Amino acid sequence: MIDPSDRVVVSSADIMRSKLESTPKEKWAEVFPNYTDYVPKLYKTMQLPSYVHGYSLAIEYMRDWFLKKFPKNYFKTVYVNGSHILDNWKNWNNYNIKREKPMLAIVPTLNYDWDRENLDMYMGDANMILHQSNYDQSFIKDYYNMAFIYLRLREMEMNFNFRIRVTTRAQQLDLFNKMELWFRVGSTQQDNISADFHIPTDIIIQLAKDTGFEIDEETQLPKDLPAFITYLNKHSSAPVIFKMRAINQKPAFFVRARNLFTHIAIRDKISLDDGEREGKLETNYHLEMQVRLRMPIPHFYAYMSEIPLKSEIAIGETKPALGIYTINNYDIKPENTVGWPSIVVTSYLAEAGENKIDISPLFDSKEWPVAKVLKADLKLGISPQGFIDVYVFHNNIDSKPGRLANFHVDFRKMQIILDEEVEANTNYDIAMYADMEYVNSRLNTIEMYDQSRVQSDQTDDKFDPNKR
């Protein structure tokens, strides 16, 4: 738990400004080379998120994965082991508690020993693990205040037992025949999903303090909450959402992680029983299916800033403020002049007379938020130039590396048009920046009709038994 009394809340930007005010301008380059390229001393603080959060996400995903294979409202009763026995009857209009068939029971079991074949086995202590977390791989990057939030994932393995009860043998056999096909029994399958991961409150509030937001002592949240959420999405590579947390019914911050690879294996055949005898009748026939799920969940968060924390594990490291995005003869800024973060840095070798650069492969993604918003806006006739800033630099040693080329961008054709004479073997560096506040807000609008915490990113060729 981060104790606010352990440290004085001072913005890193205030420290930088105070140093510059006491330093002659001719010495600025010595103290801070190129002003933003100075070498900071970053302190890292680790916090572990709730493991139950990942556990509940896996259950929610598998419950939806299973039920979507059946017609809507096929099961009259759905019970998940560990949930309250009366969860299915929380309805003021339902006075008679009656278990109707078909019934479904889901029993999850966590494999505590799974470590992804030793890939997730961390042999070092927390200090060594923190040394491996790089600020340039953080999902929240504020270079002005030198504040970063880094997330590392690990893989979780869970086994699920799906047990179905029906009334007759005919229903049992029909379901057995259909489920073998619906679920591809005996094989494995994969999915790419989006999931909302909870960000520890201590870290997010510490970020708010370090970036100058005033905290309400009663609610322990930023007083200007809309402005803070706008700030987070401006500096985040993934949407940051503020919503109610189901486990404690309190508002919290979540990051929407995308394109998470999940693996589902159904190795064993579906098992059937001979039913139960009630009087002279045979009833209550059962089917059981065993499924193994592997999916990524948060392992730890690291908060990095120039001001050390005393109450958590903190490591001071001296690192350059800019990451090495590509091999070049000059520095490409991590943010543009208005503070938009870098999203793409790449190189292109042009031939003589070649004046068009195809940038469509850079946005050929169904999961990347920037690509999703770009394609959606183009369909509506909205120019992406409002939230994407493009720079093209010369990177030939003999032609003043870092010099801005003459160009314009045609987003309709996804091309950069060079408005200059191009010589043979001319090397260009392309840097793109995006207004992530707009991207994340626009993406939430696009997906506003799907409020689930975890969902599949594979929207093509979805199986729907109602359409077959």
C-alpha positions as CSV (number, residue, x, y, z in Angstrom):
1,M,0.0,0.0,0.0
2,I,1.5,3.4,-1.0
3,D,1.4,5.7,1.9
4,P,1.1,9.4,0.7
5,S,2.9,10.5,3.9
6,D,6.1,8.8,2.7
7,R,6.8,11.3,0.1
8,V,6.4,14.9,-1.0
9,V,4.1,15.2,-4.0
10,V,6.1,17.3,-6.5
11,S,5.6,17.1,-10.2
12,S,8.6,15.9,-12.2
13,A,8.0,18.7,-14.6
14,D,8.2,21.2,-11.7
15,I,11.6,19.8,-10.9
16,M,12.8,20.1,-14.5
17,R,11.5,23.7,-14.7
18,S,13.3,24.7,-11.4
19,K,16.5,23.2,-12.7
20,L,16.2,25.1,-16.0
21,E,15.4,28.4,-14.2
22,S,18.6,28.2,-12.2
23,T,20.8,27.2,-15.2
24,P,22.0,29.6,-17.9
25,K,20.5,28.9,-21.3
26,E,23.9,28.3,-22.8
27,K,24.3,25.4,-20.3
28,W,20.9,23.8,-21.0
29,A,22.4,21.5,-23.7
30,E,24.9,20.3,-21.1
31,V,22.3,19.6,-18.4
32,F,19.5,18.4,-20.7
33,P,20.8,17.6,-24.3
34,N,18.0,18.7,-26.7
35,Y,15.9,19.5,-23.6
36,T,13.7,16.3,-23.9
37,D,16.6,14.0,-24.5
38,Y,18.2,14.4,-21.0
39,V,19.1,11.3,-19.0
40,P,16.6,10.9,-16.1
41,K,16.9,8.7,-13.0
42,L,13.8,6.6,-13.0
43,Y,12.6,4.8,-9.9
44,K,10.4,1.7,-10.3
45,T,7.7,0.5,-8.0
46,M,6.0,-2.9,-8.3
47,Q,2.4,-3.8,-7.5
48,L,0.7,-7.2,-7.9
49,P,-2.9,-7.1,-9.1
50,S,-5.6,-9.4,-7.8
51,Y,-5.2,-13.0,-9.1
52,V,-8.9,-13.5,-8.6
53,H,-9.5,-10.8,-11.2
54,G,-7.8,-13.0,-13.9
55,Y,-9.6,-16.1,-12.6
56,S,-13.0,-14.4,-12.9
57,L,-12.2,-13.2,-16.4
58,A,-11.4,-16.7,-17.5
59,I,-14.7,-18.0,-16.0
60,E,-16.7,-15.2,-17.7
61,Y,-15.0,-15.9,-21.1
62,M,-15.5,-19.6,-21.0
63,R,-19.1,-19.3,-19.8
64,D,-19.9,-17.0,-22.8
65,W,-17.8,-19.3,-25.2
66,F,-19.9,-22.3,-24.2
67,L,-23.3,-20.7,-24.2
68,K,-22.9,-19.0,-27.6
69,K,-22.8,-22.4,-29.2
70,F,-26.4,-23.0,-28.2
71,P,-29.6,-21.2,-29.2
72,K,-30.5,-18.2,-27.0
73,N,-32.0,-19.1,-23.6
74,Y,-31.6,-22.8,-24.3
75,F,-30.5,-23.6,-20.7
76,K,-33.1,-22.8,-18.1
77,T,-30.6,-23.0,-15.3
78,V,-26.9,-22.0,-15.5
79,Y,-24.8,-22.5,-12.3
80,V,-21.1,-21.7,-12.0
81,N,-19.3,-23.4,-9.1
82,G,-18.4,-20.8,-6.6
83,S,-21.2,-18.3,-7.4
84,H,-24.2,-17.8,-5.1
85,I,-26.8,-20.6,-5.4
86,L,-29.6,-18.0,-5.9
87,D,-27.7,-15.8,-8.5
88,N,-30.0,-17.1,-11.2
89,W,-33.1,-15.9,-9.4
90,K,-32.2,-12.3,-8.6
91,N,-35.4,-11.1,-10.2
92,W,-38.3,-9.4,-8.3
93,N,-40.8,-10.9,-10.7
94,N,-39.7,-14.5,-10.1
95,Y,-41.2,-15.7,-6.8
96,N,-41.1,-19.4,-7.5
97,I,-37.7,-20.9,-7.3
98,K,-37.8,-23.9,-9.6
99,R,-34.9,-25.6,-11.4
100,E,-36.0,-26.3,-14.9
101,K,-34.1,-28.5,-17.4
102,P,-32.0,-28.3,-19.5
103,M,-29.5,-27.4,-16.8
104,L,-25.9,-26.4,-17.0
105,A,-23.2,-26.6,-14.3
106,I,-19.7,-25.2,-14.9
107,V,-17.0,-26.3,-12.5
108,P,-13.6,-24.4,-13.0
109,T,-10.4,-25.7,-11.5
110,L,-7.1,-23.7,-11.5
111,N,-3.8,-25.4,-12.3
112,Y,-1.5,-23.8,-9.8
113,D,1.6,-25.4,-11.2
114,W,1.3,-24.1,-14.7
115,D,4.3,-21.8,-15.7
116,R,4.2,-22.1,-19.5
117,E,7.0,-24.7,-19.6
118,N,9.2,-22.6,-17.3
119,L,8.8,-19.4,-19.4
120,D,6.8,-17.8,-16.6
121,M,9.1,-19.1,-13.9
122,Y,10.9,-16.1,-12.5
123,M,14.1,-17.3,-10.8
124,G,15.1,-13.8,-9.5
125,D,13.6,-11.7,-6.8
126,A,11.3,-8.7,-7.3
127,N,14.3,-6.4,-7.8
128,M,15.6,-8.4,-10.7
129,I,12.2,-8.6,-12.3
130,L,11.8,-4.8,-12.0
131,H,15.2,-4.3,-13.8
132,Q,13.7,-6.1,-16.8
133,S,10.7,-3.8,-17.1
134,N,11.4,-1.0,-19.5
135,Y,9.7,2.3,-19.5
136,D,9.7,2.4,-23.3
137,Q,7.5,-0.7,-23.3
138,S,4.9,0.9,-20.9
139,F,1.3,1.3,-22.0
140,I,1.1,4.7,-20.3
141,K,4.0,7.1,-21.3
142,D,4.2,10.7,-20.1
143,Y,7.6,11.9,-21.2
144,Y,6.9,15.5,-20.0
145,N,6.4,14.4,-16.4
146,M,8.6,11.3,-16.7
147,A,5.8,9.0,-15.4
148,F,5.2,5.5,-16.9
149,I,3.0,2.5,-16.1
150,Y,4.3,-0.9,-17.3
151,L,2.3,-4.2,-17.4
152,R,3.7,-7.7,-17.6
153,L,1.4,-10.6,-18.4
154,R,1.6,-14.3,-17.5
155,E,-0.3,-17.3,-18.7
156,M,-2.9,-19.0,-16.6
157,E,-4.2,-22.5,-17.1
158,M,-7.7,-23.6,-16.0
159,N,-9.7,-26.8,-16.5
160,F,-13.5,-26.5,-16.9
161,N,-16.0,-29.3,-16.5
162,F,-19.3,-28.5,-18.3
163,R,-22.1,-30.8,-17.0
164,I,-25.5,-30.8,-18.7
165,R,-28.7,-32.3,-17.4
166,V,-31.6,-33.1,-19.7
167,T,-34.9,-34.9,-19.3
168,T,-34.8,-37.7,-21.9
169,R,-32.3,-40.1,-23.6
170,A,-33.3,-38.6,-26.9
171,Q,-32.2,-35.1,-25.8
172,Q,-29.0,-36.5,-24.5
173,L,-28.1,-38.3,-27.7
174,D,-29.0,-35.3,-29.9
175,L,-26.9,-33.0,-27.8
176,F,-24.0,-35.4,-27.9
177,N,-24.1,-35.5,-31.7
178,K,-24.3,-31.7,-32.0
179,M,-21.7,-30.9,-29.4
180,E,-19.1,-33.0,-31.0
181,L,-19.3,-30.8,-34.1
182,W,-20.0,-27.5,-32.4
183,F,-17.0,-27.8,-30.0
184,R,-14.6,-29.7,-32.2
185,V,-14.1,-32.4,-29.6
186,G,-10.8,-34.1,-29.7
187,S,-8.9,-31.1,-31.1
188,T,-7.5,-27.7,-30.0
189,Q,-8.5,-24.2,-31.0
190,Q,-7.4,-20.6,-30.5
191,D,-9.0,-17.2,-30.1
192,N,-7.8,-13.7,-29.9
193,I,-9.7,-11.7,-27.2
194,S,-9.9,-8.3,-25.6
195,A,-10.1,-8.1,-21.8
196,D,-10.4,-5.3,-19.3
197,F,-7.6,-5.6,-16.8
198,H,-7.9,-3.8,-13.4
199,I,-5.2,-1.2,-12.7
200,P,-4.2,-1.1,-9.0
201,T,-5.7,2.0,-7.5
202,D,-2.5,2.9,-5.6
203,I,-0.5,3.2,-8.8
204,I,-3.1,5.1,-10.7
205,I,-3.6,7.6,-7.9
206,Q,0.2,8.1,-7.5
207,L,0.3,8.9,-11.2
208,A,-2.4,11.5,-10.7
209,K,-0.5,13.1,-7.9
210,D,2.8,13.2,-9.9
211,T,1.1,14.8,-12.9
212,G,-0.5,17.6,-10.9
213,F,-4.1,16.3,-10.3
214,E,-5.7,17.1,-7.0
215,I,-7.0,14.1,-5.1
216,D,-10.3,14.1,-3.2
217,E,-9.5,12.9,0.4
218,E,-12.9,11.3,0.9
219,T,-13.2,9.3,-2.4
220,Q,-9.4,9.0,-3.0
221,L,-10.0,9.8,-6.6
222,P,-8.9,12.8,-8.7
223,K,-11.4,15.7,-8.2
224,D,-11.4,16.5,-11.9
225,L,-12.1,12.9,-13.0
226,P,-13.1,13.6,-16.6
227,A,-9.8,15.6,-17.1
228,F,-7.8,12.8,-15.6
229,I,-9.4,10.1,-17.8
230,T,-8.7,12.3,-20.8
231,Y,-5.1,12.6,-19.7
232,L,-4.8,8.8,-19.3
233,N,-6.2,8.1,-22.8
234,K,-4.0,10.8,-24.3
235,H,-0.8,9.1,-23.0
236,S,-2.0,5.4,-23.2
237,S,-1.5,3.0,-26.1
238,A,-4.7,1.2,-25.0
239,P,-8.1,2.5,-23.9
240,V,-8.3,3.3,-20.2
241,I,-11.8,2.9,-18.8
242,F,-13.3,4.1,-15.5
243,K,-16.2,1.8,-14.5
244,M,-17.7,-0.2,-11.6
245,R,-15.6,-3.2,-10.4
246,A,-17.9,-6.2,-10.0
247,I,-16.0,-7.8,-7.1
248,N,-16.5,-4.9,-4.6
249,Q,-19.0,-2.6,-6.4
250,K,-16.6,0.3,-6.4
251,P,-15.5,2.4,-9.3
252,A,-12.0,1.6,-10.6
253,F,-9.7,2.1,-13.6
254,F,-9.2,-0.6,-16.2
255,V,-7.0,-1.0,-19.3
256,R,-8.5,-2.8,-22.3
257,A,-5.8,-5.2,-23.5
258,R,-6.3,-6.4,-27.0
259,N,-5.3,-9.3,-29.2
260,L,-4.7,-11.7,-26.3
261,F,-4.0,-15.2,-27.5
262,T,-6.0,-17.9,-25.8
263,H,-5.7,-21.6,-26.3
264,I,-8.6,-24.1,-25.8
265,A,-8.1,-27.8,-25.8
266,I,-10.8,-30.5,-25.7
267,R,-8.8,-33.7,-25.7
268,D,-11.3,-36.1,-24.1
269,K,-14.5,-37.4,-25.6
270,I,-17.9,-36.2,-24.2
271,S,-19.0,-38.7,-21.5
272,L,-22.7,-39.8,-21.1
273,D,-24.5,-41.6,-18.3
274,D,-27.6,-43.9,-18.1
275,G,-29.8,-41.4,-16.3
276,E,-31.6,-41.7,-13.0
277,R,-34.7,-43.6,-12.1
278,E,-37.6,-41.8,-10.6
279,G,-40.4,-44.3,-9.8
280,K,-40.9,-46.2,-13.0
281,L,-39.3,-43.6,-15.3
282,E,-35.8,-42.9,-16.4
283,T,-34.9,-39.2,-16.3
284,N,-32.0,-36.8,-15.6
285,Y,-29.6,-37.8,-18.3
286,H,-26.2,-36.1,-18.2
287,L,-23.4,-35.1,-20.5
288,E,-19.9,-34.0,-19.4
289,M,-17.2,-32.2,-21.3
290,Q,-13.7,-31.4,-20.1
291,V,-12.0,-28.3,-21.5
292,R,-8.6,-26.8,-20.8
293,L,-8.1,-23.0,-21.2
294,R,-4.8,-21.1,-21.3
295,M,-5.1,-17.3,-21.4
296,P,-2.9,-14.3,-20.4
297,I,-3.6,-12.4,-17.2
298,P,-1.7,-9.5,-15.5
299,H,1.3,-10.6,-13.5
300,F,2.5,-7.3,-12.1
301,Y,2.4,-3.5,-12.8
302,A,5.5,-1.3,-12.5
303,Y,5.1,2.4,-11.9
304,M,8.2,4.5,-13.0
305,S,8.9,8.1,-12.1
306,E,11.8,10.4,-11.1
307,I,10.6,10.5,-7.5
308,P,11.4,7.4,-5.4
309,L,8.7,5.7,-3.3
310,K,9.7,4.5,0.1
311,S,6.9,2.0,0.9
312,E,7.2,-0.3,-2.1
313,I,10.1,-2.0,-3.9
314,A,11.9,0.8,-5.7
315,I,15.0,0.7,-8.0
316,G,16.8,3.7,-9.2
317,E,18.0,3.3,-12.8
318,T,19.8,5.7,-15.2
319,K,18.3,5.4,-18.6
320,P,18.0,7.6,-21.7
321,A,14.6,9.3,-22.0
322,L,14.3,8.1,-25.6
323,G,14.0,4.5,-26.8
324,I,15.9,3.3,-29.8
325,Y,13.1,2.7,-32.3
326,T,15.3,2.3,-35.4
327,I,18.9,2.7,-36.4
328,N,19.4,6.2,-37.6
329,N,21.8,9.1,-37.5
330,Y,19.5,11.4,-35.4
331,D,16.9,11.1,-32.7
332,I,13.2,10.8,-33.4
333,K,11.2,12.3,-30.6
334,P,8.8,10.0,-28.6
335,E,6.2,12.7,-28.8
336,N,5.3,15.4,-31.4
337,T,5.0,19.1,-30.7
338,V,1.5,18.8,-29.2
339,G,2.3,15.8,-27.0
340,W,0.9,12.9,-29.2
341,P,2.9,9.7,-28.6
342,S,4.8,7.9,-31.3
343,I,2.9,4.9,-32.8
344,V,5.0,4.0,-35.8
345,V,8.7,4.5,-36.7
346,T,10.0,2.7,-39.8
347,S,12.3,3.1,-42.7
348,Y,11.8,3.0,-46.5
349,L,14.5,2.7,-49.2
350,A,13.3,4.5,-52.3
351,E,14.4,3.9,-55.9
352,A,15.2,6.7,-58.4
353,G,12.0,8.5,-59.4
354,E,9.8,6.6,-56.9
355,N,7.5,9.2,-55.3
356,K,4.9,7.0,-53.6
357,I,5.2,5.0,-50.4
358,D,2.5,2.5,-49.6
359,I,1.6,2.7,-45.9
360,S,-1.3,0.3,-45.9
361,P,0.7,-2.6,-44.4
362,L,1.3,-0.4,-41.4
363,F,-2.4,-0.4,-40.6
364,D,-3.2,-3.9,-41.8
365,S,-4.5,-5.0,-38.4
366,K,-8.0,-5.9,-37.1
367,E,-7.0,-5.5,-33.4
368,W,-4.7,-2.4,-33.3
369,P,-6.9,0.5,-31.9
370,V,-5.4,3.1,-34.3
371,A,-6.0,1.0,-37.3
372,K,-9.6,0.3,-36.2
373,V,-10.4,4.0,-35.7
374,L,-8.7,4.9,-39.0
375,K,-10.7,2.5,-41.0
376,A,-14.0,3.4,-39.2
377,D,-13.4,7.2,-39.8
378,L,-12.5,6.6,-43.5
379,K,-15.9,4.8,-44.0
380,L,-17.6,7.9,-42.5
381,G,-15.6,10.3,-44.6
382,I,-13.6,11.7,-41.6
383,S,-10.0,12.5,-42.4
384,P,-7.5,10.7,-40.2
385,Q,-5.2,13.8,-40.4
386,G,-7.2,15.1,-37.4
387,F,-5.6,12.5,-35.1
388,I,-2.6,11.1,-37.0
389,D,0.6,13.3,-37.5
390,V,3.1,12.0,-40.1
391,Y,6.7,13.0,-40.6
392,V,9.1,11.8,-43.3
393,F,12.8,12.5,-42.8
394,H,15.9,12.0,-44.9
395,N,18.3,9.5,-43.4
396,N,21.2,9.6,-45.8
397,I,24.5,10.6,-44.3
398,D,25.4,12.7,-47.3
399,S,22.1,14.6,-47.4
400,K,21.8,16.1,-43.9
401,P,20.1,13.3,-41.9
402,G,17.0,14.4,-40.1
403,R,16.0,16.9,-42.7
404,L,12.2,16.9,-43.3
405,A,11.2,15.8,-46.7
406,N,8.6,17.5,-48.9
407,F,5.5,15.3,-48.9
408,H,1.8,15.0,-48.3
409,V,-0.4,12.0,-47.2
410,D,-3.3,10.5,-49.1
411,F,-5.1,8.4,-46.5
412,R,-7.8,7.4,-49.1
413,K,-5.1,5.5,-51.0
414,M,-3.0,4.9,-47.9
415,Q,0.1,6.5,-49.6
416,I,2.7,9.1,-48.8
417,I,3.3,11.2,-51.8
418,L,6.9,12.6,-52.1
419,D,6.8,16.1,-53.6
420,E,10.4,16.2,-54.4
421,E,13.0,14.6,-56.8
422,V,13.9,11.2,-55.5
423,E,17.4,9.9,-56.2
424,A,18.5,6.3,-56.2
425,N,18.8,4.5,-52.8
426,T,17.3,7.4,-50.9
427,N,16.6,6.2,-47.3
428,Y,13.6,7.8,-45.6
429,D,12.5,7.5,-42.0
430,I,8.8,7.6,-41.3
431,A,7.5,8.6,-37.9
432,M,3.8,8.7,-37.0
433,Y,2.1,10.1,-34.0
434,A,-1.5,9.7,-32.9
435,D,-3.9,11.6,-30.6
436,M,-4.5,8.6,-28.3
437,E,-7.1,10.5,-26.4
438,Y,-9.2,10.7,-29.6
439,V,-8.4,7.1,-30.6
440,N,-9.3,5.5,-27.3
441,S,-12.5,7.6,-26.9
442,R,-13.6,6.9,-30.5
443,L,-12.9,3.2,-30.0
444,N,-15.1,3.1,-26.9
445,T,-17.8,4.7,-28.9
446,I,-17.4,2.1,-31.7
447,E,-17.7,-0.7,-29.1
448,M,-20.2,1.0,-26.8
449,Y,-22.8,-1.7,-27.5
450,D,-20.6,-4.5,-26.1
451,Q,-20.1,-3.9,-22.3
452,S,-18.7,-7.3,-21.4
453,R,-15.3,-7.4,-19.6
454,V,-13.9,-10.0,-22.0
455,Q,-14.8,-10.6,-25.6
456,S,-13.4,-12.2,-28.7
457,D,-11.5,-10.1,-31.2
458,Q,-12.1,-12.6,-34.0
459,T,-15.3,-11.2,-35.5
460,D,-15.2,-13.1,-38.8
461,D,-16.8,-16.5,-39.4
462,K,-18.4,-16.7,-35.9
463,F,-20.4,-19.9,-35.3
464,D,-24.1,-19.3,-34.7
465,P,-26.3,-22.4,-34.4
466,N,-29.4,-20.3,-35.0
467,K,-28.2,-19.6,-38.5
468,R,-27.6,-23.2,-39.5
